[in-house]
């Protein structure tokens, strides 16, 4: 493919677009909350904008691009929020998958882990209204809670759940607006490595995510691909960043222009 001139997103080096444009095939993987959509206190209100869905559909119209969303949400939520779009959906940090043609895989959870996660819920019984029990994890949601209270609840649950980390090999992850205790046998990183392994070898993998749960995925693509962190924070292994969800939309639009040859499109959101 010949290289073409584009008005690139200022925060990203031109070399990124040259690599994406010149690759025979592309694998685009996106986190959901905090990346494709802003965080919402009401979880099912976090619906992608019409502009975001339009940009994704434009990207997926290219037969050389394969797209995936990699999320900690359960599959039912992820599928309902994204609707009928031909994406590979990876839910619960890689424990559930659905291919664009509808084939679904549920990876088995080690037997004792489910019981121990139930015990972790009961250990934090005083915060039951803030707890979400997933198949492979327990999540404390503090978004919408005043900051001092949220800090106290996170500290308390962190102490209560630490015994499960020491005894059962579970993992505690801090995330924007809460805390998650989860099984460690699968992660966004293992899901990304599995996806990269089954795609053609000449595909360039690109991962876009915003928080600690995405760090394993960044590590999985960095050797041969591109990792982009969303937000202004530090402490990430991703070499490049996009400042906001609005910048992610701009990135998606630029992606389509760079591989389709649409040189006339504006680089503004």
Buried (B, 14 or more C-beta within 10 A) or exposed (E): EEEBEBEBBEEBEEEBBBBBBEBEBBBBBBBBBBBBBEBBEEBEEBBBBEEBBBBBBBBBEBEEBBBBBBBBBBBEBBBEBBEEBBBBBBBBBBBBBBEBEEEEEEBEBEEEBEEBBEEBBEBBEEBEEBBBEBBBBBBBBBBEBEEEEBEEBBEBBBEBBEBBBEEBBBBBBEBBBBBBBBBBBBBBBBBBBBBBEEBEEEBBBBBBBBBBBBBBBBBBBBEEBBBBBBBEEEEBEBEBBBEBBBBBBBBBBBBBBBBBEEEEBEEEE
